[in-house]
């Protein structure tokens, strides 16, 4: 589902943490694929397989690691680690 240089974020519009993380990625100019779990409910199963949890957002990084409900600091630190910002 993800390629080597792509971030994928699973989220939903009703989720405040999802909106915050999406705004952060947009603000940093980081390219990512947004998977809207309201528009594609079956993708929730994919997100759960990745994270082992039902919490969102799930952010999947190019190194195959992921965060579940990350803080802005967590996301920024990971993006720096991967030299994406």
C-alpha positions as CSV (number, residue, x, y, z in Angstrom):
1,X,0.0,0.0,0.0
2,X,2.9,2.4,0.7
3,X,5.9,3.0,-1.5
4,X,9.5,3.5,-0.2
5,X,9.3,7.3,0.1
6,X,5.7,7.8,1.1
7,X,3.9,8.5,4.4
8,X,0.4,7.1,4.7
9,X,-2.0,8.5,7.3
10,X,-5.2,6.7,8.2
11,X,-7.8,9.1,9.8
12,X,-11.3,10.5,9.8
13,X,-12.6,14.1,9.7
14,X,-14.4,13.7,13.0
15,X,-11.1,12.8,14.8
16,X,-9.5,15.9,16.3
17,X,-6.0,14.2,16.5
18,X,-6.4,13.3,12.9
19,X,-7.1,16.9,11.9
20,X,-4.2,18.1,14.0
21,X,-1.7,15.6,12.4
22,X,-3.0,16.3,8.9
23,X,-2.6,20.1,9.5
24,X,0.9,19.5,10.8
25,X,2.0,17.5,7.7
26,X,0.4,20.0,5.4
27,X,2.1,22.9,7.3
28,X,5.5,21.2,7.0
29,X,4.9,20.5,3.3
30,X,5.4,16.8,3.7
31,X,3.8,14.7,1.0
32,X,1.5,11.9,2.2
33,X,-1.4,9.8,1.3
34,X,-4.5,10.3,3.4
35,X,-6.8,7.4,3.8
36,X,-10.2,8.6,4.9
37,X,-11.7,5.8,7.1
38,X,-15.2,7.4,6.7
39,X,-15.0,7.1,2.9
40,X,-13.3,3.7,2.9
41,X,-14.4,1.8,6.1
42,X,-12.6,-1.3,5.0
43,X,-9.3,0.6,5.4
44,X,-9.9,0.7,9.1
45,X,-9.1,-3.0,9.1
46,X,-5.8,-2.2,7.4
47,X,-5.0,0.5,10.0
48,X,-5.8,-2.0,12.7
49,X,-3.6,-4.6,11.2
50,X,-0.7,-2.1,11.1
51,X,-1.1,-0.8,14.6
52,X,-2.9,-3.6,16.5
53,X,-5.3,-1.0,17.8
54,X,-8.4,0.8,16.8
55,X,-7.1,4.3,17.7
56,X,-6.5,6.9,15.0
57,X,-4.7,8.5,13.4
58,X,-2.2,5.8,12.3
59,X,0.8,7.3,10.5
60,X,2.9,4.9,8.5
61,X,6.4,6.1,7.6
62,X,8.7,5.1,4.7
63,X,10.8,2.9,7.0
64,X,7.7,0.8,7.8
65,X,7.5,2.1,11.4
66,X,4.3,3.8,12.5
67,X,2.7,6.0,15.2
68,X,-0.7,5.7,16.7
69,X,-2.2,9.0,18.0
70,X,1.2,10.7,17.8
71,X,1.9,14.1,19.3
72,X,3.2,16.8,17.0
73,X,6.6,16.4,18.6
74,X,6.6,12.6,17.8
75,X,5.7,13.2,14.2
76,X,8.3,16.0,13.8
77,X,11.1,13.9,15.4
78,X,10.3,11.0,13.1
79,X,10.3,13.2,10.0
80,X,13.6,14.7,11.1
81,X,15.0,11.2,11.7
82,X,14.0,10.2,8.1
83,X,15.4,13.5,6.7
84,X,11.9,14.4,5.4
85,X,12.0,17.9,6.9
